Amino acid sequence: MSETTLPATLAEIRDEFLELDEPVRLQLLLEFANELPEVPARYEGHPELTERVVECQSPVYIVVDIDDDGLVHMHATAPPEAPTTRGFASILVQGISGLTAQEVLGIPDDFPRTIGLTRAVSPLRIGGMTGMLLRAKRQVREKSGL
């Protein structure tokens, strides 16, 4: 993964995980799960306006908006009974929101594998986070015309 393409917000999150011992990383992931922002009211109760992340076993839905200033805002829903998935969604929502479309598209596809959780959670869960990232990037490409 190229350090030059990882936006500062995601680099900080990654570094925060990597500074911790492996067992403590799961606790940090659960903290992120509790910090998943609510989706805007226009998406609440309207899954048809969002995209299901089929790579996740849990029902996870995402949508990306680009505001008038060209900044990306990612929104996600994930059930409370799926804290790992919620944590991954929260990392991406917090790490992507506020970036430009170009910055989002520059995020390496393997970012989920770099935060130090590949031995702590199943490959299926890492695949789910990767699916969220790839779908968010696709939506950014579609909505920005890049």
N, C-alpha and C positions, 0 to 999 in steps of 0.2 A: 504494500500500500504506500502510495506517495504522500509524504507528510505535507507537501505543498498544496494538495487538493483537499485536505480535510479542514473544514471551517473551524474556527476557534471554539465555537460552542461545543461541537462534537469532540474536538481534541480535549477540551477540559473535562467533559464527561468521561471519555475513555481513560484519561490520566487518573481521574478520581477512582475509577474502578481498579486500575492497575496498581495504585498505591496501597491497596488493601490486600490482606491475606485472602486467599481463595474462599474460605468459608464465610468471611465477612462480606464478600462481594454480593452474596445472595441477599443479605440484609439491606444493602444499598439498593439492590434491584427492587426489593419490597417497598423501600421508601419512595422510589420513583413511581411505583404502582399507585401509591396513595396520593401522588401529585399529578396524576393525569388530569389535565384541564377538562372541564365540561365542554361539550360541543356547543357552538352557537345555537340559539333558539331555532333558527331556520332549519337546522338539521335534526334537532331533537325529535325523535319519533318518526323520522322520515328516512329509513334505510335505503329507500329507492333513490335518494339523492347522493348516496355515498357508494363506495365500492367494497364489497366483501373481500377480505383477504383469505382466499381459500387455502393458502399454505398453513394457516393457523387452524388447529382443531377447534378452538373456541371461536364463537362468533365475533370476529373483529371486523370493523368497518372503518374505512378512512376516506377522507376527502381533502383535497388541496385547493386553496383559494390563492389568487394572486391579486394584491390590492393595487390601487391606482399609482402607488409609488414603485410598483414592480417587486414588492416583497411577498414572499411565500408565507402562507399560514397553513399549517397542517393540523387537521382535526382527526381524532380517533375515538372510537368507543370499544371497550373491551369489558367483559363482565367481571364483577368483583371476585367471583369464585375462580378466576384465572389470573392470580397475581403476577405470575411470571410474564404472561403475555401483556398484561396491563403495564408492567414495568418497561418492557421493550417498546410498547407503543408510546409511553410517556417520554422515554429517552428520545425517540425520533421526533415527537411533537415539539418537545422543548428544544431539541438540537437543530431542527429544520426551520421552525417558525422564525421569521425575521430575516432570513437569508434571501439573496436574490436567486432568480431562476438558475443563473449560471453556476452559482455556488452550490445549489442543491444538485444540479446535474454533475458537478465535479466530485461529489461524494463517492469514494470508492465503493463498489458493490459489496466488497468483503468487509465493510466496516463492522457489521455485527460479530464477526469472528475475532475482532481485534480488542474487544473490551474485557477479555479475560474470563469469560463464562463458558467456554466450550467444554470444559471438564465438569462444570457444576450443573449444567442443564443439558437436556437431551439435544441431539442434533436436529430433531424435529422442531424444537423450540427456536433454535438458532435459524433454521430454515424459515420459520414463521416471521422472524424479525427481518430477515433478508427479503422475504416476500413483501412485507410492508414497505421497505425502503424502495424496492424496485417499482412497486405500484405507485408510490408517491412520485418517484422520478418520472415515470411515464405520464402521470397526470400533469406534472409541471411542464413536460415537453409539449403535451397537447394544448394546455391552456396558455402557454407563453409563445407558441409558434416556433420554438427552437428545435 
